[in-house]
Amino acid sequence: MSFLPIYRTLKADIDLALLINVESKAFEDVAPFGTAPPYIVWQTISGQANNHLDEPANFDDTQYQVMVYDTSPRKANEIRDAVRAVLEKHSWILNPSISQHDSKAKLYGRGFDANWILER
C-alpha cells in the first residue's frame, strides 16, 4: 500500500465526487479485472529521501503517475483534469498530458506525472 495519501485526498473532494465514485473507482497500481470504466489508477514511479549528513531525512520526494481510463476520450480528459486540480494542491505536476489508447480494451487513458513531497 502506498504511503502517498492519494486515495484519501481524492475521496475527500466534493467536486470530484460529482464525476466519479472514488471509493469504488480509484485503485493503486491496477484496477481489478472487469472494472467498468471510468476508473482511476495511480502508482509510485520513483522517489528520493532527502538525506542530510548530520541527521536523518526530514522529507521524501515521491514521483507518481495517475491515469484515468474511459471509453470516451472527452470524459477521460474531464476526470483527469478534475483529479489534477485536487492533487496539484499537494504536488508539483511534471508531465501534465499523458495520452494513450488501448484498441483491444477500447479504452482511452489520460493522465499525468507529479511529485509529492512528504514531510516525515
C-alpha positions as semicolon CSV with decimal commas, in nm:
position;residue;x (nm);y (nm);z (nm)
1;M;0,000;0,000;0,000
2;S;0,129;0,342;-0,092
3;F;0,229;0,588;0,174
4;L;0,108;0,871;-0,051
5;P;-0,237;0,990;0,063
6;I;-0,375;0,995;-0,292
7;Y;-0,688;0,789;-0,227
8;R;-0,777;0,984;0,087
9;T;-0,718;1,317;-0,090
10;L;-0,930;1,226;-0,392
11;K;-1,208;1,078;-0,177
12;A;-1,235;1,400;0,026
13;D;-1,304;1,621;-0,278
14;I;-1,672;1,701;-0,330
15;D;-1,633;1,829;-0,687
16;L;-1,455;1,512;-0,798
17;A;-1,731;1,303;-0,640
18;L;-1,974;1,456;-0,890
19;L;-1,773;1,299;-1,175
20;I;-1,666;0,964;-1,032
21;N;-1,720;0,749;-0,724
22;V;-1,365;0,745;-0,588
23;E;-1,449;0,483;-0,328
24;S;-1,526;0,218;-0,591
25;K;-1,334;0,357;-0,893
26;A;-0,985;0,455;-0,767
27;F;-0,707;0,198;-0,734
28;E;-0,340;0,181;-0,654
29;D;-0,126;0,004;-0,919
30;V;-0,401;-0,172;-1,117
31;A;-0,779;-0,186;-1,141
32;P;-0,932;-0,525;-1,066
33;F;-1,018;-0,730;-1,374
34;G;-1,362;-0,642;-1,505
35;T;-1,380;-0,295;-1,350
36;A;-1,619;-0,089;-1,560
37;P;-1,488;0,248;-1,678
38;P;-1,439;0,520;-1,588
39;Y;-1,176;0,448;-1,325
40;I;-0,858;0,599;-1,181
41;V;-0,527;0,417;-1,128
42;W;-0,212;0,558;-0,968
43;Q;0,131;0,421;-0,899
44;T;0,457;0,536;-0,747
45;I;0,724;0,553;-1,019
46;S;1,027;0,684;-0,829
47;G;1,135;0,851;-0,510
48;Q;1,417;1,009;-0,321
49;A;1,482;1,052;0,050
50;N;1,619;1,398;0,113
51;N;1,901;1,298;0,346
52;H;2,139;1,519;0,539
53;L;2,489;1,435;0,656
54;D;2,420;1,514;1,020
55;E;2,060;1,395;1,062
56;P;1,800;1,163;0,906
57;A;1,589;1,272;0,610
58;N;1,305;1,501;0,710
59;F;1,111;1,465;0,386
60;D;1,075;1,230;0,090
61;D;1,022;1,337;-0,270
62;T;0,800;1,078;-0,440
63;Q;0,711;1,078;-0,810
64;Y;0,383;0,918;-0,906
65;Q;0,163;0,875;-1,213
66;V;-0,215;0,896;-1,233
67;M;-0,415;0,753;-1,524
68;V;-0,787;0,781;-1,589
69;Y;-0,949;0,524;-1,820
70;D;-1,279;0,560;-2,001
71;T;-1,445;0,466;-2,329
72;S;-1,475;0,837;-2,412
73;P;-1,162;1,049;-2,455
74;R;-1,362;1,358;-2,358
75;K;-1,480;1,201;-2,030
76;A;-1,129;1,068;-1,955
77;N;-0,991;1,421;-2,006
78;E;-1,260;1,572;-1,784
79;I;-1,191;1,334;-1,497
80;R;-0,812;1,365;-1,540
81;D;-0,841;1,745;-1,518
82;A;-1,053;1,718;-1,203
83;V;-0,807;1,473;-1,042
84;R;-0,521;1,705;-1,133
85;A;-0,700;2,003;-0,975
86;V;-0,730;1,809;-0,649
87;L;-0,376;1,668;-0,639
88;E;-0,183;1,971;-0,757
89;K;-0,272;2,141;-0,427
90;H;-0,025;1,889;-0,277
91;S;0,205;1,808;-0,569
92;W;0,412;1,952;-0,849
93;I;0,277;1,843;-1,185
94;L;0,565;1,732;-1,408
95;N;0,409;1,588;-1,722
96;P;0,055;1,722;-1,747
97;S;-0,072;1,540;-2,052
98;I;-0,020;1,167;-2,095
99;S;-0,249;1,018;-2,360
100;Q;-0,293;0,660;-2,471
101;H;-0,547;0,433;-2,636
102;D;-0,590;0,061;-2,589
103;S;-0,759;-0,062;-2,905
104;K;-0,815;-0,410;-2,763
105;A;-0,994;-0,286;-2,449
106;K;-1,138;0,014;-2,637
107;L;-1,028;0,248;-2,357
108;Y;-0,870;0,590;-2,362
109;G;-0,611;0,666;-2,096
110;R;-0,544;1,021;-1,985
111;G;-0,303;1,104;-1,705
112;F;-0,013;1,297;-1,561
113;D;0,309;1,255;-1,363
114;A;0,368;1,453;-1,044
115;N;0,594;1,485;-0,739
116;W;0,458;1,478;-0,386
117;I;0,691;1,592;-0,108
118;L;0,606;1,424;0,220
119;E;0,741;1,557;0,546
120;R;0,847;1,285;0,785
